[in-house]
Amino acid sequence: MAVEVVQETLQQAAASSSTTVLGFSPMLTTLVGTLVAMALKGLRDDLDDIDENDVGAKRRLALLDAMVEMAKNPDIEWNEKDIMDEVNTIMFEGHDTTSAGSSFALCMMGIHKDIQAKVFAEQKAIFGDNMLRDCTFADTMEMKYLERVILETLRLYPPVPLIARRLDYDLKLASGPYTVPKGTTVIVLQYCVHRRPDIYPNPTKFDPDNFLPERMANRHYYSFIPFSAGPRSCVGRKYAMLKLKVLLSTIVRNYIVHSTDTEADFKLQADIILKLENGFNVSLEKRQYATVA
């Protein structure tokens, strides 16, 4: 099934162009899709099977702890500078992607006021009469609708719109008499995968209910890959979701989000991170709460 999800996506993209897709010929695009899908088929990582409520249960070392332990191992060439480089990469990469993700989410709530109202109602149910207090981890676990809004935003506007992987060995494709040589870089376009009509009915509509548990259960695991997938998926995806929940919860509880743009006005700009060419045009109106005498 993973083969079909990626391969058919790239075939559809190729069919929409008479020449090339991102510089690839239609035939090569199809081969790349098959290769990537085969490479990913059946591969999950250990984060996928962890209960979200396992706070405090040390099932593994945190990434920083693991790197510190590696530095202590005389059999591993790993030092303090390596640790600093890895941490800097994680922090800066996480900043760009979460800033883009939160900006798109604010735009979508500014455009879809009914959805913003549902997000606010959920926040009201969680925070009660103390809407301006700090958000806790326990609070974020109750933000089920906000989570669906975030996931739907990442579906339509994944901050990283494509993934590239390099082959470490020659790979013969099962789909035909083709061998892709070692060193080849293969590409998966999440932006296209996430908008397939055979996976998501009315795929361009912003619908947080796409991420209701019963709908997710009927989709293939690789039909939603904003953080990549498999052993090399984003190590910070749970941290990113936590940041997005805390940030968006704080903004929605303090402000009403407005946007004069519609999605039709979006001019997407795909650098390393997906952005809007003319910036994210939203405005914030301070919410007024009755003060208790």
N, C-alpha and C positions, 0 to 999 in steps of 0.2 A: 504493500500500500504506500510506503514511503517513496518508492520509485515513482508511482503514478502522481503523487502530490507535487513533486518538484519537476519531474520531466514534463508533465502535461502543462504545467504553468509556463515553462519556457517555450514549449511548442506553441501555446496560445500567443505568447508575446511575439514569437517569430512570425506567426501568421498575420499579425497586425502590421507588419512592416514588409515592404517588398524587397528590402535589401538586408539590413543588419539590425541586431539588437545589442546595444552597448558595444558596437564594434565587432560582434561575432556574427558569422553567417548563420542562417537558420539551422543548417545541418550541425554545425559545431555547437550551437546553443542546445540542441536536443541531446547531443552526446554529453555535454557538460552536465545537463540536468540529470541524465541517467547516472553518470559517475558520482555526482554529489549524493544523490539519493541512495545509491548502493553503499557509499562510504558511511552514510549516517544510519542506514537501516538497522533498527533494533538497538541502537546505542543510546542509553540513557546514562545519566550520572547519579551519584549517590544523593544529591540534593533532592531529586524527584520523589524519593520515598520517605522524606522526613515530615513528620507532623508539624504543622505550623505552631502548635502549642508546646513544642519541646523546649521552651525557654528554661535555661539552667541545667538541662540534661547534656552533659559533656559527651556526646557521641563521637566527637572528633575534635582535633585541635582547630582553633581558629586559624585563618590563613597566616596572620602575623606570627602566632605562636609556632606554627609549623615551620615558617622560614627561620625563626630564631633557633629552633631545634636543629635545622639543617646546618646552620652556621656553626653549631657546636660539634657537628660530626666531622671528624678528621678525614673521613673517606669521601666527603663531598666538597667540591670546589665551590664554596659559597661564602660570601663575606658580608660585612655590614653595608658596604656600598651596594651590593646586589639587592639587599633588603630594601634600602632606601629607594633604589630605582623602581622596584616593583610596587612599593607603596605609593610613590609619586604617580606612577602610571595609573593605578587603580583610582586614586583620588581625583586626578584631573579628568580621566575618562568618565568617571561617575558624575562629575560636575556638569560636563557638557551634555551628556545624554539625559540626565534628570532635568536639567534646565530646559532642554528642548521638549521633553515629554510633558513637563508641567505647563509650559507655555501653550502647547497645543491643547492640553486639557482645559486650560482657562478659556481659550478661544471657543472650544466646543460648548462649554457651559454658558459662555456669553451669548452664543448663537442659539442654543437650545435651552431656553429659559425653563421649560417644563422639567428638564433633566436636572438643571441647577436647583430647582425647587425641591425635587426628591432628595438630592444630596443634602440640602440644608435641613430637610425634615429628619433625615437620619441623624445628622449631627445634633439636632435638638433632642432627639430621643436618647442619645448617648450622654450629652453634657447637661441636659435638663436646664435648671435656672442659672447654671454657672457656665455660660457659653464662652467666657473669656479666659477660663483657666487654661493652664498648659495641657497639652495632649500627652497621654501616657501610652506605653506599649499596649496595655490592656484595652485602651480606647480603640487603637488601630485594628485590633482583632475583631471589633464589632462593626467596622466600616465596610460591610459587605457590598452595599450599593456603590459607594465611592470606589471600591476596588474594581467593580465591573466597569465603571466609567473610565477608570485609568486603563484597564485592559483593552477596552474598545478604542480608546484613543491610540494606544500602541499598535492596535491592529491596523487602523487606517493610516496612521502617521508614525511608523516605527522610526525612532531617532537614528538608528543605524539601518539604512534602507537596503543594504546588501552585505553578504558575508563572503569572504575569500578564504580559501584553504589551499595549501600546496601539498601535492602528492609526494610521499616519501618513497614510493616504489611504483613500478609499472603496474597498471591495472587493466586487465582484460574485461570488457563490458559484456554482461550477459545478454544485452539487447541486440548484439550483432558482432560481426568480425572486426571489432575495433579494439585497439589497445592504446590507452592514454599513457604517455610516458612519464616517468619519474620527473619531478620538478615542475609539472604543469600546475598552474593556478586555476582552480575551479571557483565558480561564483554562484551563489544562491541569492535570488532577489526576494527578500521577505515582502517588500511592497506589493509584488505581484501575487505571491502565494496567499497573502492575506485578503486579496480582493477577488478570489476565484468564486464565481457564482454557484458552482457545484458544491462548494464547501460552505459558503455563507450566502443564504438567500438575500437578495437585494443588497449586494456586497458594498455598495458605496453609501448606504444609509448608516448614520450614526445611531447604533442601537445597543446600549449596554446589556440588554437581555440576551445578546449573543453569548454572554458568559455566565448564564444561569447554569448550575451544575448539570441539569438534565440535557442541555444543549451541548455542553462541552463533552459529556460522556459519549455522544454520538459522532464526535469528530476525531480524526486521526491526530495522534500526538504531535506530528510535525506540521499540522495545519496552522499553528500559531507559534512563531519563532522570533519574537522581537529581541530575545536575549540569546539567539542561536540555540543549539541543542546538542545533546550528547556530551562526551567527556570534555570538550572544549567550549562548553557554554559559558556564559558570563558568570564568574564567581560571585559577583556583587548584586545579582538580581533581586535577592530578598532584601538586601540593604537598600537598593534603589526603590523598591515598592514601599518600604517603610518611610523613606525620605519623601516620596511623592504623597503618601497618605498624610503625613504630618504637615507638610507644606500646604497642600490643597485644603485640608481640614481647617487649618488656621486662617487661610485667606477667606474661605467661604463663610466661616463663623463671624468674621470681622467685616466683610465687605460683600456687596452685591456686584457680580461681574457683568459687565456690558460689552458688547461688541457690535460695531456698525458694519462689519464685514459679514459675508456669508461664505460658505465653503467654496462656492463658485468663484469667489474673488481671490482664493488662495493661489499664489504663484510659488510653487515649491522649488526650493533650491537644494540640491543634493551635493554637499561637499563631503567631508567625512561624516558630518551629522546632517540630518534632514532639517531644514529650516524654511522660513518664509522669506521670499526675496525682499519684501517691503517691511519686514518685521511683524511682530505680533501686536495687532491693533486692538487692545482691550482697554477698558477704563474701569475704575473701581469706585463704588459709592459706599460710604461708611454706613454700616448697619446701626440702627438705633435701638437700644434696649432700655426698657423701663428701669430706672434706678430705685433700689429699695431704700426707703427713708430710715 
